[in-house]
Amino acid sequence: TSSSLSFGPWAADLVIELSQTHKAKPDLTNLVFGTVFSDHMLTIEWTSNGGWQKPHIKPFGNLSLHPACSAMHYAVQLFEGMKAYRDADDKVRLFRPMLNMNRMANSAERACLPAFDRAELVECIRRLVQVDLEWVPKSDSASLYIRPTFLGTEPSLGVKKPSRALLYVILSPVGSYFSTGAKPVSLWADSKYIRAWRGGTGDCKMGGNYGASIYAQYEAADYGCQQVLWLYGDDHQITEVGTMNMFLFWNNENGEEELATPPLDGIILPGITRQSILELTRKWGEFKVCERYLTMADLRCALKEGRVKEMFGSGTACVVSPVGRILYQGENLHIPCQDDFPQLASRLMKELTDIQVRYTPLVTDINSMSIPHWFNVIEFNQCVVSETRVTEVDCTLTSSRAIKLKPFRRRSWLRSCPVGGHVCLRSSGSLI
């Protein structure tokens, strides 16, 4: 594939049109995931003839799509999920956004959607969050969910690579993903429904993977369970938990204390939180950490022998979600849960939250070959809206008229930084 650094869209061309009206901010105690949206959105169009067009930040509103749009008919579509967090010092940051951009680029290639400059898109997203800065919750238990979406907008019923596309980003303040909060979830495991298969798109964040799972989700609810434990193959391999990656903390067949998760073999989504947990626990060096296949027979045997310590899911939306019960072949398998939140899951939740919200850096050497757990591209005070690290705005962003940003030098420091590198920026633009 070609380098991701030569395509656009270019943040220097960003045009901002501010909304003349402002929505009321929601009550953080009653947030339902993904139902409230901020005042603005980012849209960027692409055509095969003209390439990437100017990015626009504009008032949140409906999209206008051709009735023959390829995304609507053939699911030429993908999305991403990431978050912005506000710390105790009122600074706002993103958690490892370049990993999201890498995954999004892989999904786009699989969907035959155009390549894009990952660093430039991160900068456009940063500016969107900056415009809607007041929508980032001032709470340790809430954040601003960022949903980039990429659509093929080919106005044709032909099944082909689209010649037109739309990339847009919307923002939503969110609390807990599950209505039960941080309490252990119950799972329904049945092999008659399959989330993904080898050679398919299970390792891509495509909407079709999620839409096809809704039917099984409702059947799980009929059995009194909150999520589906997705199985694969005749041996009932454990793959994912609902929309989350799965982890099992146990004493394995050799008596070793082990944290295990299924390998990335094409049917598992390469989760950002999953990768962070693997890197974090390997850094601890306290127990074996591995990517391996696990079957329901393995789990059932380990439960009978008392070798299972914890089981939990991980993802951007929930961070860490412990599992308390699995309904499998008519049998309720009870997973050990200490005080409603298992010890390792609780520790991981705290460590990840400390990084995301309280900004506890785990790696400070930008030249380190190891991948750190934090990549900071956003850091600015709430009151500073017109100052940015790479551009200057013609006015103070209080007018409803469109704002054209002045050109800026290319960000060579971001391009040379290792994925996930620890970079800290202040609103003045200085690197620290």
MIVO-571663 format. One record per residue (C-alpha): residue number from 1; residue in one letter; x, y, z. Coordinates in Angstrom, 3 decimals, padded with zeros to 6 digits. Example, Ala and Ser with C-alpha at 12.3 -4.5 7.8 and 13.67 -1.06 7.14 Angstrom:
2
(1, 'A', (012.300, -004.500, 007.800));
(2, 'S', (013.670, -001.060, 007.140));
//
This chain:
432
(1, 'T', (000.000, 000.000, 000.000));
(2, 'S', (001.040, 003.608, -000.475));
(3, 'S', (002.258, 005.833, 002.291));
(4, 'S', (-000.508, 007.446, 004.306));
(5, 'L', (001.328, 010.750, 004.307));
(6, 'S', (000.672, 011.962, 000.766));
(7, 'F', (-003.068, 012.111, 000.272));
(8, 'G', (-004.792, 014.735, 002.401));
(9, 'P', (-007.113, 016.028, 003.665));
(10, 'W', (-005.044, 019.010, 004.744));
(11, 'A', (-005.775, 020.700, 008.056));
(12, 'A', (-004.347, 023.950, 006.637));
(13, 'D', (-007.433, 024.170, 004.416));
(14, 'L', (-009.849, 023.748, 007.315));
(15, 'V', (-012.864, 026.082, 007.199));
(16, 'I', (-014.893, 026.669, 010.364));
(17, 'E', (-018.495, 027.825, 010.391));
(18, 'L', (-019.788, 028.276, 013.922));
(19, 'S', (-023.326, 027.466, 014.953));
(20, 'Q', (-025.508, 030.462, 015.826));
(21, 'T', (-027.394, 028.404, 018.397));
(22, 'H', (-026.097, 026.221, 021.200));
(23, 'K', (-027.715, 023.133, 022.630));
(24, 'A', (-028.188, 022.672, 026.350));
(25, 'K', (-025.549, 020.436, 027.919));
(26, 'P', (-026.933, 017.118, 029.208));
(27, 'D', (-027.167, 015.913, 032.789));
(28, 'L', (-024.102, 013.684, 033.184));
(29, 'T', (-025.887, 011.440, 035.682));
(30, 'N', (-028.492, 010.355, 033.116));
(31, 'L', (-026.456, 010.039, 029.939));
(32, 'V', (-027.522, 007.260, 027.573));
(33, 'F', (-024.608, 006.249, 025.359));
(34, 'G', (-024.581, 007.909, 021.959));
(35, 'T', (-027.873, 009.811, 022.147));
(36, 'V', (-026.656, 013.394, 022.707));
(37, 'F', (-024.438, 015.238, 020.229));
(38, 'S', (-022.385, 018.425, 020.327));
(39, 'D', (-022.983, 021.624, 018.358));
(40, 'H', (-020.599, 020.953, 015.470));
(41, 'M', (-019.365, 018.249, 013.125));
(42, 'L', (-016.466, 017.749, 010.723));
(43, 'T', (-017.128, 016.821, 007.082));
(44, 'I', (-014.612, 016.087, 004.320));
(45, 'E', (-015.561, 015.004, 000.809));
(46, 'W', (-013.431, 013.026, -001.654));
(47, 'T', (-013.726, 012.363, -005.382));
(48, 'S', (-011.574, 010.205, -007.626));
(49, 'N', (-010.951, 013.185, -009.913));
(50, 'G', (-010.385, 015.931, -007.350));
(51, 'G', (-009.052, 014.000, -004.363));
(52, 'W', (-009.710, 015.280, -000.856));
(53, 'Q', (-011.669, 018.527, -000.656));
(54, 'K', (-011.386, 021.184, 002.044));
(55, 'P', (-012.331, 019.983, 005.540));
(56, 'H', (-015.286, 021.824, 007.071));
(57, 'I', (-016.284, 022.211, 010.693));
(58, 'K', (-019.906, 023.294, 010.631));
(59, 'P', (-023.081, 023.194, 012.719));
(60, 'F', (-024.281, 019.678, 013.497));
(61, 'G', (-026.965, 018.651, 011.037));
(62, 'N', (-028.352, 016.019, 008.720));
(63, 'L', (-026.435, 014.691, 005.728));
(64, 'S', (-027.678, 014.866, 002.144));
(65, 'L', (-026.970, 011.610, 000.282));
(66, 'H', (-027.961, 010.335, -003.150));
(67, 'P', (-030.615, 007.572, -002.953));
(68, 'A', (-028.251, 005.227, -004.827));
(69, 'C', (-025.383, 005.922, -002.397));
(70, 'S', (-023.156, 002.822, -002.244));
(71, 'A', (-022.920, 002.976, 001.548));
(72, 'M', (-026.689, 002.530, 001.782));
(73, 'H', (-026.945, -000.351, -000.686));
(74, 'Y', (-023.709, -002.305, -000.274));
(75, 'A', (-022.374, -001.282, 003.149));
(76, 'V', (-019.305, 000.474, 001.734));
(77, 'Q', (-018.853, 002.057, 005.119));
(78, 'L', (-016.736, 002.024, 008.263));
(79, 'F', (-016.366, 003.932, 011.504));
(80, 'E', (-014.020, 004.496, 014.429));
(81, 'G', (-014.434, 005.218, 018.116));
(82, 'M', (-012.143, 007.286, 020.323));
(83, 'K', (-012.466, 009.612, 023.305));
(84, 'A', (-011.402, 013.006, 024.608));
(85, 'Y', (-010.886, 013.348, 028.364));
(86, 'R', (-010.718, 016.343, 030.672));
(87, 'D', (-008.319, 016.202, 033.613));
(88, 'A', (-008.353, 017.907, 037.009));
(89, 'D', (-006.373, 020.835, 035.560));
(90, 'D', (-009.078, 021.398, 032.916));
(91, 'K', (-006.867, 020.142, 030.106));
(92, 'V', (-008.311, 017.945, 027.366));
(93, 'R', (-006.528, 015.041, 025.715));
(94, 'L', (-007.069, 012.173, 023.295));
(95, 'F', (-006.065, 008.601, 024.092));
(96, 'R', (-003.794, 007.027, 021.432));
(97, 'P', (-005.550, 008.524, 018.393));
(98, 'M', (-002.928, 007.400, 015.888));
(99, 'L', (-003.776, 003.781, 016.670));
(100, 'N', (-007.366, 004.573, 015.725));
(101, 'M', (-006.153, 006.201, 012.527));
(102, 'N', (-004.059, 003.144, 011.644));
(103, 'R', (-007.033, 000.841, 012.188));
(104, 'M', (-009.296, 003.177, 010.229));
(105, 'A', (-006.835, 003.171, 007.327));
(106, 'N', (-006.789, -000.633, 007.317));
(107, 'S', (-010.584, -000.748, 007.327));
(108, 'A', (-010.709, 001.809, 004.509));
(109, 'E', (-008.377, -000.255, 002.356));
(110, 'R', (-010.546, -003.345, 002.896));
(111, 'A', (-013.682, -001.355, 001.984));
(112, 'C', (-012.045, 000.100, -001.165));
(113, 'L', (-012.361, 003.602, 000.281));
(114, 'P', (-009.621, 006.184, -000.395));
(115, 'A', (-006.427, 006.483, 001.619));
(116, 'F', (-006.035, 009.517, 003.848));
(117, 'D', (-003.302, 011.301, 005.757));
(118, 'R', (-003.658, 010.023, 009.302));
(119, 'A', (-001.808, 012.860, 011.016));
(120, 'E', (-003.798, 015.478, 009.121));
(121, 'L', (-007.084, 013.838, 010.061));
(122, 'V', (-006.044, 013.771, 013.725));
(123, 'E', (-005.367, 017.496, 013.503));
(124, 'C', (-008.787, 018.126, 011.957));
(125, 'I', (-010.387, 016.119, 014.766));
(126, 'R', (-008.352, 018.066, 017.318));
(127, 'R', (-009.743, 021.309, 015.931));
(128, 'L', (-013.303, 019.961, 016.079));
(129, 'V', (-012.872, 019.050, 019.740));
(130, 'Q', (-011.362, 022.466, 020.345));
(131, 'V', (-014.414, 024.190, 018.859));
(132, 'D', (-016.761, 022.084, 021.022));
(133, 'L', (-014.466, 022.115, 024.038));
(134, 'E', (-017.282, 022.855, 026.484));
(135, 'W', (-018.854, 019.518, 025.549));
(136, 'V', (-015.995, 017.549, 027.118));
(137, 'P', (-017.475, 016.504, 030.492));
(138, 'K', (-015.845, 017.671, 033.698));
(139, 'S', (-016.061, 014.235, 035.269));
(140, 'D', (-013.849, 011.210, 035.880));
(141, 'S', (-016.726, 008.940, 034.880));
(142, 'A', (-017.654, 010.680, 031.620));
(143, 'S', (-015.877, 011.675, 028.417));
(144, 'L', (-016.468, 012.992, 024.914));
(145, 'Y', (-016.902, 010.111, 022.479));
(146, 'I', (-015.532, 010.839, 019.004));
(147, 'R', (-017.105, 008.964, 016.088));
(148, 'P', (-015.308, 009.266, 012.725));
(149, 'T', (-017.383, 007.693, 009.936));
(150, 'F', (-016.356, 006.972, 006.346));
(151, 'L', (-018.953, 006.386, 003.609));
(152, 'G', (-018.799, 005.464, -000.039));
(153, 'T', (-021.174, 007.921, -001.713));
(154, 'E', (-021.001, 006.618, -005.282));
(155, 'P', (-024.353, 007.606, -006.873));
(156, 'S', (-024.759, 004.290, -008.674));
(157, 'L', (-026.310, 000.861, -008.128));
(158, 'G', (-023.239, -000.812, -009.572));
(159, 'V', (-021.217, -002.953, -007.156));
(160, 'K', (-017.835, -001.304, -007.544));
(161, 'K', (-015.162, 000.806, -005.920));
(162, 'P', (-016.736, 004.194, -005.142));
(163, 'S', (-015.573, 007.277, -007.021));
(164, 'R', (-016.973, 009.526, -004.292));
(165, 'A', (-016.711, 009.337, -000.508));
(166, 'L', (-017.568, 011.298, 002.614));
(167, 'L', (-015.630, 011.274, 005.870));
(168, 'Y', (-017.345, 012.936, 008.800));
(169, 'V', (-016.853, 013.142, 012.563));
(170, 'I', (-019.457, 013.731, 015.271));
(171, 'L', (-019.020, 014.148, 019.033));
(172, 'S', (-021.138, 012.772, 021.867));
(173, 'P', (-020.688, 013.187, 025.645));
(174, 'V', (-020.975, 009.747, 027.227));
(175, 'G', (-021.012, 008.059, 030.601));
(176, 'S', (-021.068, 004.314, 031.201));
(177, 'Y', (-021.721, 002.176, 028.111));
(178, 'F', (-023.864, -000.323, 030.011));
(179, 'S', (-027.025, 000.593, 031.899));
(180, 'T', (-025.731, -001.486, 034.826));
(181, 'G', (-022.698, 000.766, 035.114));
(182, 'A', (-019.539, -001.053, 036.182));
(183, 'K', (-021.306, -004.175, 037.456));
(184, 'P', (-020.421, -007.555, 035.887));
(185, 'V', (-022.341, -008.371, 032.709));
(186, 'S', (-024.048, -011.625, 031.757));
(187, 'L', (-023.313, -013.356, 028.440));
(188, 'W', (-025.203, -015.751, 026.191));
(189, 'A', (-022.945, -018.174, 024.296));
(190, 'D', (-024.434, -020.049, 021.347));
(191, 'S', (-022.620, -021.193, 018.229));
(192, 'K', (-025.596, -020.764, 015.885));
(193, 'Y', (-024.669, -017.104, 015.375));
(194, 'I', (-021.209, -016.141, 014.125));
(195, 'R', (-019.822, -012.625, 014.360));
(196, 'A', (-016.961, -013.075, 011.883));
(197, 'W', (-015.093, -015.672, 009.860));
(198, 'R', (-011.601, -016.013, 008.443));
(199, 'G', (-011.252, -014.202, 005.167));
(200, 'G', (-014.043, -011.817, 006.131));
(201, 'T', (-013.993, -008.369, 007.705));
(202, 'G', (-014.050, -009.234, 011.408));
(203, 'D', (-010.793, -007.359, 011.973));
(204, 'C', (-012.221, -004.172, 010.423));
(205, 'K', (-014.525, -001.684, 012.093));
(206, 'M', (-017.284, -001.881, 009.513));
(207, 'G', (-020.890, -001.117, 010.329));
(208, 'G', (-022.091, -004.375, 008.791));
(209, 'N', (-020.283, -006.368, 011.472));
(210, 'Y', (-022.332, -004.609, 014.132));
(211, 'G', (-025.674, -004.429, 012.356));
(212, 'A', (-025.602, -008.182, 011.771));
(213, 'S', (-025.096, -008.764, 015.504));
(214, 'I', (-028.276, -007.019, 016.664));
(215, 'Y', (-030.566, -010.023, 016.127));
(216, 'A', (-028.398, -012.236, 018.338));
(217, 'Q', (-028.211, -009.453, 020.920));
(218, 'Y', (-031.995, -009.471, 021.285));
(219, 'E', (-032.064, -013.252, 021.540));
(220, 'A', (-029.498, -012.994, 024.328));
(221, 'A', (-031.866, -010.601, 026.101));
(222, 'D', (-034.665, -013.163, 025.746));
(223, 'Y', (-032.472, -015.535, 027.749));
(224, 'G', (-031.863, -012.895, 030.409));
(225, 'C', (-028.346, -011.978, 029.266));
(226, 'Q', (-026.924, -008.556, 028.439));
(227, 'Q', (-024.407, -009.458, 025.748));
(228, 'V', (-023.417, -012.217, 023.324));
(229, 'L', (-020.255, -014.255, 023.806));
(230, 'W', (-019.289, -014.905, 020.200));
(231, 'L', (-018.056, -018.416, 019.408));
(232, 'Y', (-016.335, -019.750, 016.302));
(233, 'G', (-015.745, -023.194, 014.828));
(234, 'D', (-016.723, -026.700, 015.827));
(235, 'D', (-014.657, -026.444, 019.006));
(236, 'H', (-016.517, -023.270, 020.064));
(237, 'Q', (-013.550, -020.928, 020.220));
(238, 'I', (-014.193, -017.837, 022.325));
(239, 'T', (-013.687, -014.725, 020.197));
(240, 'E', (-015.311, -011.499, 021.421));
(241, 'V', (-017.735, -010.299, 024.097));
(242, 'G', (-020.527, -008.279, 022.496));
(243, 'T', (-018.644, -005.377, 020.910));
(244, 'M', (-015.595, -005.887, 023.140));
(245, 'N', (-012.357, -007.852, 023.112));
(246, 'M', (-012.236, -010.673, 025.650));
(247, 'F', (-009.691, -011.450, 028.402));
(248, 'L', (-009.449, -014.471, 030.700));
(249, 'F', (-007.340, -014.322, 033.863));
(250, 'W', (-006.735, -017.833, 035.164));
(251, 'N', (-004.286, -020.540, 036.103));
(252, 'N', (-003.684, -022.273, 032.776));
(253, 'E', (-003.317, -026.003, 032.108));
(254, 'N', (000.304, -025.854, 033.306));
(255, 'G', (-000.585, -024.144, 036.571));
(256, 'E', (000.781, -020.765, 035.430));
(257, 'E', (-001.027, -017.571, 036.337));
(258, 'E', (-001.945, -016.189, 032.930));
(259, 'L', (-003.852, -013.374, 031.270));
(260, 'A', (-005.043, -014.660, 027.901));
(261, 'T', (-006.901, -013.123, 024.977));
(262, 'P', (-007.655, -014.532, 021.498));
(263, 'P', (-005.007, -013.773, 018.840));
(264, 'L', (-005.510, -011.331, 015.979));
(265, 'D', (-006.112, -013.958, 013.306));
(266, 'G', (-008.509, -012.002, 011.105));
(267, 'I', (-011.733, -012.477, 013.058));
(268, 'I', (-010.784, -010.355, 016.074));
(269, 'L', (-010.942, -006.559, 016.033));
(270, 'P', (-007.532, -005.099, 017.015));
(271, 'G', (-008.841, -003.025, 019.904));
(272, 'I', (-006.912, -000.011, 021.174));
(273, 'T', (-007.818, -000.833, 024.776));
(274, 'R', (-006.915, -004.485, 024.122));
(275, 'Q', (-003.448, -003.474, 022.930));
(276, 'S', (-003.023, -001.104, 025.874));
(277, 'I', (-003.936, -003.842, 028.367));
(278, 'L', (-001.463, -006.269, 026.798));
(279, 'E', (001.329, -003.683, 026.868));
(280, 'L', (000.487, -002.560, 030.390));
(281, 'T', (000.356, -006.048, 031.934));
(282, 'R', (003.506, -007.142, 030.122));
(283, 'K', (005.221, -004.091, 031.566));
(284, 'W', (004.150, -005.205, 035.048));
(285, 'G', (005.810, -008.599, 034.563));
(286, 'E', (003.731, -010.149, 037.357));
(287, 'F', (002.122, -013.013, 035.401));
(288, 'K', (002.175, -014.618, 031.982));
(289, 'V', (000.459, -012.590, 029.260));
(290, 'C', (-000.335, -014.287, 025.982));
(291, 'E', (-002.516, -014.295, 022.884));
(292, 'R', (-003.913, -017.791, 022.480));
(293, 'Y', (-007.006, -019.687, 021.413));
(294, 'L', (-009.519, -020.459, 024.146));
(295, 'T', (-012.545, -022.723, 023.828));
(296, 'M', (-015.682, -023.128, 025.891));
(297, 'A', (-014.392, -026.572, 026.881));
(298, 'D', (-011.237, -024.921, 028.263));
(299, 'L', (-013.305, -022.412, 030.225));
(300, 'R', (-015.790, -024.965, 031.546));
(301, 'C', (-012.992, -027.294, 032.682));
(302, 'A', (-011.093, -024.446, 034.358));
(303, 'L', (-014.231, -023.326, 036.198));
(304, 'K', (-014.868, -026.833, 037.506));
(305, 'E', (-011.267, -027.050, 038.702));
(306, 'G', (-011.384, -023.589, 040.304));
(307, 'R', (-008.676, -022.145, 038.045));
(308, 'V', (-010.591, -019.135, 036.720));
(309, 'K', (-009.864, -015.860, 038.486));
(310, 'E', (-011.596, -013.274, 036.283));
(311, 'M', (-013.033, -012.696, 032.842));
(312, 'F', (-013.655, -009.283, 031.317));
(313, 'G', (-014.207, -007.405, 028.091));
(314, 'S', (-012.361, -004.301, 026.942));
(315, 'G', (-013.160, -001.489, 024.540));
(316, 'T', (-013.162, 002.260, 024.013));
(317, 'A', (-016.777, 002.664, 025.088));
(318, 'C', (-016.607, 000.654, 028.335));
(319, 'V', (-012.801, 000.575, 028.952));
(320, 'V', (-013.043, -002.600, 031.095));
(321, 'S', (-016.216, -004.583, 031.782));
(322, 'P', (-016.121, -007.672, 034.056));
(323, 'V', (-018.121, -010.790, 033.199));
(324, 'G', (-020.186, -012.403, 035.946));
(325, 'R', (-022.164, -015.161, 034.221));
(326, 'I', (-022.248, -017.102, 030.940));
(327, 'L', (-025.274, -019.072, 029.758));
(328, 'Y', (-023.939, -021.940, 027.627));
(329, 'Q', (-025.816, -025.045, 026.486));
(330, 'G', (-028.451, -024.511, 029.144));
(331, 'E', (-025.899, -024.193, 031.962));
(332, 'N', (-025.084, -021.032, 033.889));
(333, 'L', (-021.331, -020.712, 034.258));
(334, 'H', (-020.552, -018.343, 037.108));
(335, 'I', (-017.332, -016.352, 036.784));
(336, 'P', (-015.628, -015.331, 040.046));
(337, 'C', (-016.317, -011.678, 040.897));
(338, 'Q', (-014.930, -010.115, 044.058));
(339, 'D', (-017.143, -007.313, 045.385));
(340, 'D', (-018.799, -006.897, 041.966));
(341, 'F', (-015.559, -005.794, 040.323));
(342, 'P', (-012.703, -008.316, 040.073));
(343, 'Q', (-009.270, -007.331, 041.307));
(344, 'L', (-007.389, -007.301, 037.993));
(345, 'A', (-010.237, -005.663, 036.073));
(346, 'S', (-010.453, -002.997, 038.772));
(347, 'R', (-006.713, -002.397, 038.676));
(348, 'L', (-006.689, -002.106, 034.897));
(349, 'M', (-009.638, 000.260, 034.975));
(350, 'K', (-007.820, 002.478, 037.467));
(351, 'E', (-004.499, 002.407, 035.601));
(352, 'L', (-006.103, 003.201, 032.251));
(353, 'T', (-008.295, 005.908, 033.770));
(354, 'D', (-005.254, 007.450, 035.456));
(355, 'I', (-003.583, 007.661, 032.054));
(356, 'Q', (-006.673, 009.000, 030.304));
(357, 'V', (-008.088, 011.380, 032.888));
(358, 'R', (-005.358, 012.092, 035.417));
(359, 'Y', (-002.536, 011.957, 032.874));
(360, 'T', (-000.135, 009.500, 034.446));
(361, 'P', (002.572, 009.054, 031.774));
(362, 'L', (004.045, 005.558, 031.622));
(363, 'V', (006.715, 006.353, 029.056));
(364, 'T', (008.339, 009.754, 028.765));
(365, 'D', (011.113, 009.127, 026.250));
(366, 'I', (009.837, 010.108, 022.809));
(367, 'N', (012.703, 008.180, 021.223));
(368, 'S', (011.938, 004.995, 023.122));
(369, 'M', (011.508, 001.962, 020.893));
(370, 'S', (008.785, 000.637, 023.157));
(371, 'I', (005.240, 001.782, 022.455));
(372, 'P', (003.990, 003.960, 025.310));
(373, 'H', (000.437, 003.981, 026.577));
(374, 'W', (-000.291, 007.592, 025.792));
(375, 'F', (-000.092, 009.682, 022.672));
(376, 'N', (-001.055, 013.225, 023.473));
(377, 'V', (-002.105, 015.424, 020.572));
(378, 'I', (-004.562, 017.525, 022.492));
(379, 'E', (-003.683, 019.660, 025.439));
(380, 'F', (-005.136, 023.121, 025.847));
(381, 'N', (-006.900, 025.063, 028.535));
(382, 'Q', (-010.636, 025.482, 028.345));
(383, 'C', (-010.430, 029.250, 027.998));
(384, 'V', (-008.005, 029.135, 025.068));
(385, 'V', (-009.931, 028.500, 021.875));
(386, 'S', (-008.311, 030.740, 019.278));
(387, 'E', (-004.746, 029.581, 019.969));
(388, 'T', (-003.500, 026.361, 018.399));
(389, 'R', (-000.161, 024.668, 018.095));
(390, 'V', (000.025, 024.845, 014.305));
(391, 'T', (-002.375, 027.518, 013.076));
(392, 'E', (-003.647, 030.971, 013.857));
(393, 'V', (-007.292, 031.907, 013.509));
(394, 'D', (-008.329, 035.176, 011.870));
(395, 'C', (-010.779, 035.959, 014.679));
(396, 'T', (-011.644, 034.713, 018.149));
(397, 'L', (-014.134, 032.082, 016.947));
(398, 'T', (-017.146, 034.026, 018.183));
(399, 'S', (-018.596, 034.934, 014.799));
(400, 'S', (-021.015, 032.711, 012.885));
(401, 'R', (-019.280, 033.450, 009.603));
(402, 'A', (-016.939, 030.946, 007.993));
(403, 'I', (-013.356, 031.145, 009.210));
(404, 'K', (-010.395, 030.295, 006.980));
(405, 'L', (-007.255, 029.195, 008.779));
(406, 'K', (-003.893, 030.581, 007.774));
(407, 'P', (-001.355, 028.177, 006.252));
(408, 'F', (001.053, 026.459, 008.596));
(409, 'R', (004.245, 024.499, 008.284));
(410, 'R', (003.985, 020.739, 007.941));
(411, 'R', (004.202, 018.840, 011.216));
(412, 'S', (007.339, 016.810, 010.675));
(413, 'W', (007.579, 016.059, 014.399));
(414, 'L', (004.270, 014.184, 014.294));
(415, 'R', (005.236, 012.212, 011.223));
(416, 'S', (008.531, 011.085, 012.718));
(417, 'C', (007.013, 010.220, 016.082));
(418, 'P', (006.520, 006.468, 016.695));
(419, 'V', (002.889, 005.394, 016.750));
(420, 'G', (001.654, 005.954, 020.253));
(421, 'G', (004.647, 008.176, 021.079));
(422, 'H', (004.456, 010.363, 024.171));
(423, 'V', (004.046, 013.946, 022.961));
(424, 'C', (002.743, 016.761, 025.120));
(425, 'L', (001.635, 020.065, 023.624));
(426, 'R', (000.640, 023.316, 025.208));
(427, 'S', (-001.645, 025.841, 023.568));
(428, 'S', (001.367, 027.987, 022.735));
(429, 'G', (002.591, 025.248, 020.442));
(430, 'S', (005.683, 024.296, 022.418));
(431, 'L', (006.757, 020.704, 022.812));
(432, 'I', (007.499, 019.591, 026.358));
//
